Amino acid sequence: MAYNVFVVDDSAVMRKILERSLRQTRLPIGDISEAGDGVEALEKLKAANGIHVIFSDVNMPNMDGLELLRQLKQTEALKSLPVVMVTTEGTEAKVMEALSLGAAGYIRKPFTALQMEEVLHKLFS
């Protein structure tokens, strides 16, 4: 089975880095969809099928990653999707808030393909 991934980040460059890192893992990665902020992500996710995991930046305009996580957990069709937060946050407070809201995990920028693989392996093994 290939894992379909949804990437949310306001930086197009970071979305490409995430995609490239996902493709470098030894896991079967299928389709990778993307959005530039939480608002766009919610719209696309409500219409999407077959997404297995979301990687979301924390700091974004319009709707940040924490608010996206809150919205996802309140949406019946999306609340069971695992969300991995991708952050540059130096403080543990944002990470702890994300985990308390139901995030499945987090990775800090800069990250490696191996770190992404480890997070995905924990989710799907």
N, C-alpha and C positions, 0 to 999 in steps of 0.2 A: 504494500500500500504506500502511495506517495502522500506526503503531508502538504496540504494547501495552506499557505501562509498569507496573512494580511499584515502589511507594514504601514505604520502611521508615523510620519515625521514631517515637520514643516520644511526641512531641508531636502531638496531633490538629490543632492550629493549624498547625504546620509542614507536616504532610501536606497540608493544604488549600492552603497557600501554594505548595508544590511543584506540586500539581495545577493551580492557577490559572496558575502560571508556564509549565507545560508547554502548557497550552491557548492561551497567548498567543504561543507560537512560531509561525513560519510553516510548521512541519512538520505532516504529517498524524498527529495523535495519536489513537489509538483508545481502547481500554479502559485505565483506570488502576485498578489494584488496590492495596491497601495492607495494611500490618501495623504493629503497635506496637512490635515488637522482633524480634530475630533468630530466636528460637524460633518465634514465630507465623509469621514469614516463611518459614522452612524448611518448616513444615507446609503452608502454603498453596501454596508454589512446587512442592512435590512433586506436588500435585494439579492444578496449573495447566497450561494449554496455551497456546502462542502468545505467551508473553512475549518481548519483544525486548530489553529493557534494565531494569536495576534501579538505582534511586537509593536509597542507604542512608546514614543517619546513622552517624557513628562512635560517639558516646557514647550508649548505651542500656542500660537495666537488662536482667537475665536473660541476654542474649547481645548483646554489642556488635557493631558493624559489621565489625570486623576478624575476629572469630570467625565471624560469618556468612560472610564472604568465604572464610575457610579451609574451612568446611563445604561451601560451594557448590563450591569447586574440587575437593573430594574426592567429590562426588556425580556420577556419570557423566552422568545426564540433565540436570544443571544447570551443569556446569563450563564450558561454552562461552558461557554468558550473560554479556554485558558488565555489569560493576558499576561505577557511578560513585559515589564516596564524596562525601557532603555533610558538611562539617565546619565547626566553629567553632574548631578547633584552631589555635592560634597557632604551634605548633612544626612544623617540617618533619619531625620524626621520625615522627609518626603518618602523615603523607602518604606519606613514603618507605616505611614499612612496608606501607601499603595497596598501593602500586604494586608492591612486591616480592612481595606475595601474589597479584598478578594483577589488581588493579583496573584498569579501562579508563581511568580518569581521576578527577578530583575537582573539586568546586566548593566555594568557601568561602561560608558565610553571613555577611552577607546577600548574595544573588545576584539577578541580573536574568533575565528571560525570554531576553534576548539571549545571556547566558552559557550558559544551558541549551541554547539552540538551537545555539550554536557547538560544545558538547560532543557533542550528538547528531549534528550534521552531520559531525564528524570520525569518529564511529563508523560512520555509515551511508553515507558517500560513497565 
